[in-house]
Amino acid sequence: MHIVLVHPEIPHNTGCVARLAAATGNVLHLVQPLGFSLEDRYLKRAGLDYWPQVDLRVHADWAALERVLERDRDLPLARRWRLFTARGGSSLFETAFEPDDVLVFGCESKGLPGELVDAHPTRRVYVPVARGVRSLNLANVACLGVYTAMVRAGVPLPQNDGSYEAHPLANEDIWPLSRVQREPDIRGR
């Protein structure tokens, strides 16, 4: 599965989602503009010493993300989107997921762009919350969404008996910016 954050604004949330990506072995895509620098100390701190395990991709815009994700896939990209929004769709707990789904989360203040949600009305997913609560925290929804999607899609969860063994690079001073894999511009080339 792929985790996508569209225009994230709060470095701590993105760092937490990066840690989630490391814990689950999923790729994390960030769609610019970002509301912070990839050299932000809060972003680094939220990801702790897991940055060596994060497969981080940064895309200039939504179109660049689409070009990358359309490559080498059997299913059309339009059938792989899962757009997490507080504005309707299917409940997370009633949604069928596939192993190659792309889980897309919007920015903290505005959610996903309206034109994106409108373009894919059957791909919307929401987390049920009580009336009077606008939405949940981005990092919380991402964590709940990723693990639920993996289980429902039959994607094996990481094997762990509760023990911890640090990554060989855990003690290195690795910053998020050094983990970015920038995709080449492949427009027609």
GIURHU-V922559 format. One line per field, one symbol per residue. ss: DSSP state (a for helix, b for strand, c for the rest). burial: # if it has 24 or more other C-alpha atoms within 12 Angstrom, else .. A space follows every 50 residues. Layout:
# GIURHU-V922559
ss->???
burial->???
This chain:
# GIURHU-V922559
ss->cbbbbbccccaaaaaaaaaaaaaaccbbbbbcccccccccaaaaaaaaaa aaaccbbbbccaaaaaaaaaccccccaaacbbbbcccccbbaaacccccc cbbbbcbcccbccaaaaaacaaabbbcccccccccccaaaaaaaaaaaaa aaaccccccccccccccccccccccaaaabbbccccccc
burial->################################.#####....######## #########..#.###.##.......###########.#.##..###### ########..###..##..#..######......#####.########## .......................####.##.........
